[in-house]
Amino acid sequence: LIGEIKFMIPEILFVRGVYHDNRKLWYASFPFHFGIYLVIGWLALLFVGAIVNIAGLPSENPIATFIQSLTVIFGSVGFVVGSIGCLGLLMLRTFDRNLRHFAAPKDYFNLLFILAIFLTGLLSWSSSDPLFTMSRGYMKSLIAFSPMTGASPSLTAHIVLLSLFIMYLPF
């Protein structure tokens, strides 16, 4: 089991097989996957931050500050890196003859859908929610079963797209 885990972690985190088999594809695939991992971490940190907020821990508390800082790093870097990787994969699948033959319309749809999620997150962060305060407020409203008010249009678009993707993902 330990050997399997030692093999799987670098394979999953660093897309090692693609690195060894198709380095050109890896340069787009790695940032794409790493961006997804960071955004998943960002969602987890939003959840933890919302719990800390509900528990009444003041924002000046070192734990709350640390969670807030990690949230900003994971979210902003995840959206930027993921967008770059997504654009790279779209370009490779479009312009590389070898990849184009293997790319189905569904692959383009999936990449465009994920790119829209990354870009709306990036837009929301850069235009109206630099500390992800509204995003954490939305997560808090989900946990507390209460309505959220005051979300920006870009955050609303991001929430809608991310929610649709979570429904679409199993299929």
N, C-alpha and C positions, 0 to 999 in steps of 0.2 A: 504494500500500500504506500509506504514512504517513497519507494522508487517511482511508482506511478505519479504520485503528487509532484515529485521533483522533476519529472518529465513534463507534466501537464501545465504547471504554473508558467514556466518560460514560454511554452508553446502558445498558451492562451494570451498572456500579457503582451508578448513581443511578436506574435505571429511568426514564430521561428521557421516553420515549414515554408512559408512564402518567402522569407528572407533567403533561405538556402536554394529554393527551387526557381524563384522568379523575382530577382532583386528589384527590377523595374516596377513591378506591381507592388512590392513591399513598401516602396517610398510613398505610395498613396494609401495602401491598406493599413499600415501601422498607425498613422495619425487618425485615420477614420475610426479604427477600433479603439485606440487609446482615448479619443474624444468621447466615444460611447461610454467607456469605463469611467471617465471623469464625470460625465453627466449623471451616470447612475450614482456615483459617489456624492455628487452635488444634491441629488434628490434625497439620499440618505441623510446628508448633513442638514438639509432643509427640515426634514422630519425631526431630527434630534434638536435642532434649533427651535422648532415650534414647541416641542415638549418642554425644553428649558424655559421658553417664554411662558407657556401655560403654567409651569411650576412656580413662576414668579421670580425667577433669578434675574437680578438687574443686569442690564446690558454692560455695565462697567465691570462685572465679575470676570475674573481671568478665564474661567471656563467658557462663559458665554462669548467673550471676546475671541478666544481661540477658535471656537466653533464658527463664529462669524467670519473670521479671517480665512479659515479653510474653505468655507462655503464660497466666498468670493473667488478664491484661487481655483477651486475645482470647477466652478461654473464658467468663469470667464475663459480660462484656458481650455476647458472642454469644448465650449462653443466655437472658439477660434480654431483649435487643432482639428476638431471634427469637421468643420466646414472646409478646411483646406484638404483634408483627406477625402471627403465626399466629392469635392470638385475634381480632385486628381483622379479618382476612380471613374467619374463620369467622363472625363477627357480621355483616359486610357481606353475605356470601353467604346468610346465613339471613334477615336482616331487610330488606335492600334489594330491593324488587320487581324492579328492572331486572336485578340480578345473579342473583337467585334463579332466573330463567328460564333462565339460561345455565349454572347450576351442576348438574353431574351428581353422582350418588352417589360416583363415583370421586374427584371433587374434594374432597368432604368427607372421604373416607377418607384421601387423601393429606395433607390439612392436619392431620387428627387424628393420623396416624402421625408426621408431623414434629413436631407439638406434643408428643407423648409423648417424642420424642427430646430436644427442648429442655428439657422439664420434668424428665426423669430426670437430665439433665446438670446442671441447676440444683440439683436436690435433692442429688445427689452432691457437688457443689461446696460447697453451703451447709451440709451436715450432716456430711460425713465426709472431704472431700478439698479443703480450701480452697486448697492450693498445687498441686493436681493431681499430687501425688506418686504416689498409687496409679495414676492414669491413665497417667503416664509409665512407671511400673513395668510396667503391662500392655503398653504399646508396646514396652518393652525386652524383655519376654518373647516378644513376637511376632518381634522381630528376631533374638533369640538362640535361638529355637525351644526355649524352656524354659517350664515351667509357672509360673503366677503364683499366689501364695497371699495370702490376707488381703484380698481385695477386699470392699468393703461391699456389702450387698444393692442399694443404689441404684446403685452403679457397675456391678454385675453386670447389673442391668436395663437400664442405659444402653448397655452394651457389646452386650447381646443385641439390643436394638432397633436400634441403629446398624448392627450387622452384618446384621440382617434387611433393613434399608432399603437397604444397599449391594447386597444381592442383588436386591432388588425394583426398584431404580432403573432398570436397563436396560429393564424391561418397562413 
